[in-house]
Amino acid sequence: MKYEKESVAGEFIKMLKKLNEINQPAFTPSSFKDAFKKHVGIQKNFNVDDQQDSQEFLTVLFNELHNDLKMENDGILSEERSIIKDTFEMTVRQKILCRSCLNENDSRKTEYILLAPLPAEDDISLANCLKKYFEEQPLDNTNCAVDGCGSQSRTIILEPLELPPVMIIQLMRFCNDGTKNNCHVNFPTRGLKMNKFLDDDDEDHQQDSMEQQEEFDLVGVIVHEDTSGQQLLKVGHYFSYIFHSDTNSWYEFNDSIVKKIDETIVTKKR
């Protein structure tokens, strides 16, 4: 695995090594920020000095790390393989069905982050959020492409085909008007089962079912905490909860503050 030392991947790896070596709670990633600004911010108009949505930043970062860390096969770089894609990327089948002429369009897409919608309830489970993500949904303002049909009565269904070793789920708390849905979501810290959402009729899934991970344990949570009291997207502060397997304990990472916390703090956070 080759990469340029001053690339985003090079500075990211150096940052991880530094974090593992230093005996202090905080580290300022200036070199990584400068590399990200040089290679991503300027080229893709991504302002590193403004607050960004964590999911958007993570997607941009993963794409850049993938480009820097592409694997070689017989000396030729693979556009599809990298440690990033092998670790985080999931494959989803996308079925679009016209309810008028029954034409079905079947395609596949890959994504790093599963964007789970929040039903209009005050206290819900993550399982229900995932169920809503994978259930049939209407497609608005799109016409059927079949000659003589043109109907707008179309629906879309998403089905996971391949799950990654590390799965990232984002709860879609922010609405189109910029406000935040601050409802509480119940989620397990151990044994999140995804097998009930997988398409068991898919040949690729049947071949890989023995190797594919279908049950997941929680290892981290990114929290957006509003600092204005108005529950808005454009203001607030991000911090994280991380599970440390060596000590079997949860920790809060909040800027320069790192402290051990009880697991109930993680599960009760909105």
C-alpha positions in Angstrom: 0.0 0.0 0.0 1.7 3.1 -1.3 0.9 6.8 -0.6 2.5 10.2 -0.7 3.8 11.3 2.7 2.1 14.8 2.4 -1.1 13.4 1.0 -4.3 13.3 3.0 -3.7 9.6 3.7 -0.1 10.2 4.7 -1.0 12.9 7.2 -3.9 10.9 8.4 -1.7 7.9 9.2 0.9 10.1 10.8 -1.9 11.6 13.0 -3.1 8.1 14.1 0.5 7.1 14.9 1.0 10.3 16.9 -2.2 9.8 18.9 -1.0 6.3 19.7 2.4 7.5 20.9 1.6 10.7 22.9 0.9 10.5 26.6 -1.6 13.3 26.7 -5.4 13.6 26.2 -5.4 15.9 23.2 -3.5 16.5 19.9 -3.8 19.3 17.4 -4.0 17.9 13.9 -2.6 20.9 12.1 -0.6 19.0 9.4 -3.6 16.8 8.6 -5.9 19.9 8.4 -3.4 21.6 6.1 -3.2 18.5 3.8 -7.0 18.2 3.7 -7.3 21.9 2.8 -4.7 21.6 0.1 -5.9 18.4 -1.6 -9.6 18.5 -0.9 -10.8 21.9 0.4 -9.4 24.1 -2.5 -10.1 21.6 -5.3 -13.7 20.7 -4.1 -14.7 24.0 -2.5 -14.9 22.4 0.9 -14.2 25.1 3.5 -12.2 23.4 6.3 -12.6 26.6 8.5 -16.4 26.4 8.6 -18.5 23.9 10.6 -19.5 21.0 8.3 -21.9 18.2 8.7 -20.0 15.2 10.1 -21.5 12.8 7.6 -20.6 15.0 4.6 -17.0 15.4 6.0 -16.6 11.7 6.5 -17.8 10.9 3.0 -15.3 13.4 1.5 -12.5 12.1 3.7 -13.3 8.4 2.8 -13.3 9.3 -0.9 -9.9 11.0 -0.6 -8.4 8.2 1.5 -9.6 5.7 -1.0 -7.9 7.5 -3.9 -4.7 7.7 -1.9 -4.7 4.1 -0.8 -5.9 2.2 -3.9 -4.6 -1.4 -4.0 -2.3 -2.7 -6.7 -3.0 -5.9 -8.7 0.0 -7.0 -10.7 1.4 -3.5 -10.6 -1.9 -1.9 -11.7 -3.9 0.3 -9.4 -7.4 -0.9 -8.8 -10.1 1.8 -9.0 -12.4 -0.4 -6.8 -10.2 -1.7 -4.1 -8.7 0.0 -1.1 -8.7 -0.6 2.7 -11.4 2.1 3.0 -13.8 0.4 0.6 -13.0 -3.1 2.0 -13.7 -1.8 5.6 -16.7 0.6 5.3 -18.5 0.2 1.9 -21.8 -1.6 1.6 -23.6 -2.7 -1.5 -27.3 -2.0 -1.8 -29.8 -3.1 -4.4 -32.2 -0.3 -5.6 -35.5 -1.4 -7.1 -37.7 1.1 -8.8 -41.2 -0.1 -9.6 -43.9 1.6 -11.6 -47.3 0.8 -10.0 -49.1 1.6 -13.3 -47.3 -0.6 -15.9 -45.4 -2.7 -13.3 -42.1 -2.0 -15.0 -39.2 -2.7 -12.7 -35.7 -1.2 -12.8 -33.1 -3.0 -10.8 -29.7 -1.5 -10.1 -26.9 -1.5 -7.5 -25.1 1.2 -5.6 -22.4 1.4 -3.0 -22.3 3.7 0.0 -20.2 4.3 3.1 -23.0 5.5 5.4 -26.5 4.2 5.9 -28.8 7.2 6.2 -31.5 6.0 8.6 -34.7 8.2 8.7 -36.4 9.0 12.0 -40.1 8.2 12.2 -42.3 10.9 13.8 -42.2 9.4 17.3 -40.7 10.5 20.5 -39.0 7.3 21.7 -38.1 4.8 18.9 -35.8 1.9 18.2 -32.9 1.8 15.8 -34.5 -1.3 14.4 -37.6 0.7 13.4 -35.4 3.4 11.8 -33.7 0.7 9.7 -37.0 -0.9 8.8 -38.2 2.4 7.5 -35.1 2.9 5.5 -35.6 -0.5 3.7 -39.3 -0.3 3.3 -41.0 0.7 0.0 -41.1 4.5 -0.4 -42.9 6.7 -3.1 -40.7 8.4 -5.7 -41.8 12.0 -6.0 -41.8 14.1 -9.2 -40.4 11.3 -11.4 -42.1 9.8 -14.5 -41.9 6.2 -15.7 -39.6 6.0 -18.8 -41.7 3.2 -20.5 -43.2 4.4 -23.8 -46.9 5.1 -23.4 -46.8 5.1 -19.6 -45.2 8.2 -18.1 -46.9 7.6 -14.8 -45.6 9.3 -11.6 -46.9 6.3 -9.5 -43.4 4.9 -8.8 -41.8 3.5 -5.7 -38.3 2.6 -4.6 -37.1 -0.3 -2.4 -33.6 -0.6 -1.0 -32.1 -4.0 0.0 -28.6 -4.5 1.4 -26.6 -7.1 -0.5 -23.2 -6.9 1.1 -22.5 -5.5 4.6 -19.1 -4.1 5.5 -16.9 -5.2 8.4 -17.5 -1.8 10.0 -21.0 -0.3 9.3 -21.7 3.4 9.8 -25.3 4.5 10.4 -26.4 8.1 10.5 -29.7 9.1 12.1 -31.3 11.7 9.9 -32.1 14.2 12.7 -32.0 17.3 10.5 -35.0 18.3 8.5 -35.2 20.2 5.2 -35.8 23.5 7.0 -32.6 23.1 9.0 -34.3 22.2 12.3 -33.3 19.1 14.3 -35.4 16.1 15.4 -34.1 15.6 19.0 -36.1 12.4 19.8 -34.5 9.6 21.7 -33.5 6.5 19.8 -33.0 3.2 21.6 -30.1 1.2 20.2 -28.2 -1.9 21.3 -24.5 -1.7 22.2 -24.1 -5.4 21.4 -25.6 -7.7 18.7 -27.3 -5.4 16.2 -28.8 -8.0 13.8 -28.9 -7.1 10.1 -29.6 -10.5 8.6 -33.4 -9.8 8.5 -32.8 -6.9 6.1 -30.5 -8.9 3.7 -31.8 -10.3 0.4 -31.5 -14.0 0.8 -32.6 -14.6 -2.8 -29.5 -12.8 -4.2 -26.9 -15.3 -5.6 -24.0 -13.1 -4.5 -25.3 -12.9 -1.0 -25.8 -16.7 -0.9 -22.2 -17.3 -1.9 -20.8 -14.8 0.6 -23.3 -15.5 3.5 -20.8 -17.7 5.4 -18.2 -15.0 5.4 -20.4 -11.9 5.7 -20.8 -10.2 9.0 -24.5 -9.8 9.8 -24.3 -8.9 13.6 -22.6 -5.7 14.8 -21.4 -4.3 18.1 -21.3 -0.5 18.8 -17.9 1.0 19.0 -18.5 4.7 18.6 -21.1 7.5 18.5 -20.7 11.0 17.0 -22.9 13.5 18.9 -24.2 16.9 17.6 -25.0 19.1 20.6 -26.9 22.3 19.8 -25.3 25.3 21.6 -28.0 27.8 20.7 -31.0 26.2 22.3 -32.9 26.4 19.0 -32.0 22.9 17.6 -30.5 24.1 14.3 -28.1 22.4 11.9 -25.8 25.4 11.3 -24.9 25.8 15.0 -23.6 23.4 17.6 -20.7 21.3 18.6 -19.6 17.8 17.7 -18.0 15.3 20.1 -17.8 11.5 20.3 -18.2 8.5 22.5 -15.7 5.7 21.8 -15.6 2.1 23.2 -12.1 1.0 24.2 -11.9 -2.8 23.9 -8.7 -3.2 25.9 -10.4 -1.7 29.0 -13.9 -2.7 28.1 -15.0 0.9 28.8 -16.6 3.9 27.1 -14.8 7.3 26.9 -16.0 10.7 25.9 -13.7 12.7 23.5 -14.7 16.3 23.6 -12.0 18.6 22.3 -9.2 18.5 24.8 -11.3 16.7 27.4 -11.1 12.9 27.5 -12.9 11.1 30.3 -14.2 7.6 31.1 -18.0 7.4 31.2 -20.8 4.9 31.9 -22.4 3.1 29.0 -25.8 4.4 30.0 -24.7 7.9 29.1 -24.1 6.7 25.6 -27.5 4.9 25.2 -29.5 7.8 26.8 -28.0 10.6 24.7 -30.3 12.3 22.2 
